[in-house]
Amino acid sequence: MEDSSKDIKRKTLFIESSTGSAYLPRPDNWISGWMRHIWFEHRMKKKPIIVSPKFWNTLSGKYDIKVLIEYLDHTFEVIFFESEGENK
């Protein structure tokens, strides 16, 4: 569960498959995508795969969406993403 008393530095959605592969949604631009890719790899110790919106939708139908959150104090956590009205 997210600690609401901590300030968030950055966060991103990702999907982890049953084989352990990590997937990130396509970024809005290449610079932010490149920075997110390096940050994710550093924090999670695995190289992510960038996927198209269509493939992201396919994956999200099979696997849970997670959120990697880093706080200003440099701690981080992974939580499950919850959106309103979503049932799996």
Secondary structure, DSSP 8 states (H G I E B T S, - for coil): ---TTS-EEEEEEEEE-TT--EEEE--SSHHHHHHHHHHHHHHHSS--EEE-HHHHHHHHHHS-EEEEEEETTS-EEEEE---TT---
